Every structure is written in structure tokens, then in C-alpha cells.
Amino acid sequence: MSNDIIRSGSCLCGGVQFRVTGEPLRVGLCHCKDCRKTSGSAYQAFAIWQRQAFESEGITNTYAERSFCPTCGSRLPSVGEDEVEVMIGSLDVAPTEGLEPSYELWVGRREHWLHPLPEARQFEHDRTVDDSATGDGEPEAGPEPHPESA
């Protein structure tokens, strides 16, 4: 594991810090209502890592299965049983090398001035276990750790 890339991130005030090791399982964009509301943007960019690749320090609060800093309100990684969803904007280094989205969710809610990402799979709603973001036909570990949104 010593050759694995380590990415660090934090909230705006620095009260919560985290690290992810290695490459993510998948990287995507979501245009659903919940992601728009929690990000304050037209979409949310995220990467999913295995739970054991994640470490964090600091106090977090959770609302609707989404974590945030109780001091500054920054959105933080959502920790599931097997996976962790990391908002790409919460990482310390930008631009983020190697974190190019391979799929988009809730594309019917994408703003008309945004265009589909070239080569990215397009999903009308959430991915399912049978949908592979890489297009190789292999089932993935499961859906994103946040609930479905209309």
C-alpha cells in the first residue's frame, strides 16, 4: 500500500480532516434534487472509495444520510457500511488528477447549458447494482450511499 496515492480533504474551517487511499471504485456526477440542494450547485461531483480506504478526524453531524461539519456547514464524506462517498470539492488539492467522472446520474435534471460528459454513461435516475459505470458488464458493489432523490 505504500505506493498507493493518498488524497486528503477537509471542511472549510479545518475542524474535520480526512484521507482516502488508493483509487476510487467509481467517480460520477449527480444532478438530482438532493445533490443540488446539499451542494448549492447545479450538480454534485463525487468519488466512491471502499470504506477501509477512508480515515477521518473531527466531529461531524448527519442529515438525511449526508455528513457535514457542525461548525462551518461544509459537506463531508458520507460513510456507508462498505463505501464512502467523497465530494470531489472537499479534497485539498485541485485540480484532482485521475478523478474523471465515468457516469452521470439524474440527467433529466441536468441544466440545459451543461452538456453530457464525453464517454460518461448517462442514467435517468440512480444507478442500480446491475448498472456498471465502467460499461464492462460486471455488477458493482452497490448504489451510492445517499438515498434516491426525485
Order of alpha helices (4+ residues) and beta strands (2+ residues): beta-beta-beta-alpha-beta-beta-beta-beta-beta-beta-beta-beta-beta
